[in-house]
């Protein structure tokens, strides 16, 4: 995942928000939860952050290439 976070936002707040929203979505979509009152853990407490300078375009293209490959593989897999 490649994100651009403005300097006025703390990285830990952005990642916490994203992890929280994804956990709610997973609980509702796959577990049938209407409300999230149970204690569920989908994510570890850690994450890795690195800054990207001039290589941002290269990394973005690499991510897009992997996404296309993932979609291609999903279409060929029959379950």
Secondary structure as the mmCIF struct_conf table of DSSP 4:
data_model
#
loop_
_struct_conf.conf_type_id
_struct_conf.id
_struct_conf.beg_label_comp_id
_struct_conf.beg_label_asym_id
_struct_conf.beg_label_seq_id
_struct_conf.end_label_comp_id
_struct_conf.end_label_asym_id
_struct_conf.end_label_seq_id
TURN_TY1_P TURN_TY1_P1 UNK A 7 UNK A 8
BEND BEND1 UNK A 9 UNK A 9
HELX_RH_AL_P HELX_RH_AL_P1 UNK A 11 UNK A 30
BEND BEND2 UNK A 31 UNK A 31
BEND BEND3 UNK A 34 UNK A 35
BEND BEND4 UNK A 38 UNK A 38
BEND BEND5 UNK A 43 UNK A 43
BEND BEND6 UNK A 45 UNK A 45
BEND BEND7 UNK A 53 UNK A 53
TURN_TY1_P TURN_TY1_P2 UNK A 54 UNK A 55
HELX_RH_AL_P HELX_RH_AL_P2 UNK A 56 UNK A 76
#
